[in-house]
């Protein structure tokens, strides 16, 4: 491709992605007002539910900082970033394009972008609300670049895992429903959403450290709270390696799935 044609091609591709993002958003959040509200604010509902139920639970989980609500949000929102990009890839991977200039990959990118941006915007609004309305100084990230790097890595990992799941679902139709339930329970239990991994008992910590999602959440919290956040178990290279590997494997499986349906 000539150097002069690349900006034009990129501008056309950007227009296509913007159109597909609008289309995906309208299809994703259509329905009754209640269903739209739940789809948009599911992470926030989960944060508030756990926060208000915590006094009634007979468990003590090590937290950090001056605001339990902020601590829960710093785990739940990155978790949903991974889950929602994974869901978008799984939802869009099976569809083909009837428009010649629109590739199947464009649907995947646009869906993942909508889900990722939705969570990131919600994350920003929650932190702003906690900072200004709650007066919590720690809601202002100490290193915003670290937070964004963690979010980007989790989104790439989610996209790759979603593509892998779509391939499995093509051969095992019940896999999608099983994964939604099993992954939510397993990841929520073993990702450090509601606790500090470094302060957990060794027998639990030795299991959690194998989960790349736990390192992504811990990485995000280091950017939020600063280097004083307990993170002796954090291995930044681990999710940074898992994310592109999952994406490449997922894309290769996606290409083989396309050839199967031709």
Secondary structure, DSSP 8 states (H G I E B T S, - for coil): --HHHHHHHHHHHHHHHHHHHHHHHHHHT-S-HHHHHHHHHHHHHHHHHHHHHGGGSS------SS-HHHHHHHHHHHHHHHHHHHHHHHHHTT----STT--HHHHHHHHHHHHHHHHHHHHHHHHHHHHHTS--GGGS-S-HHHHHHHHHHHHHHHHHHHHHHHHHHHH-TTHHHHHHHHHHHHHHHSS-SSS-GGGS-HHHHHHHTT-HHHHHHHHHHHHHH-TTS--TT--HHHHHHHHHHHHHHHHHHHHHHHHHT-
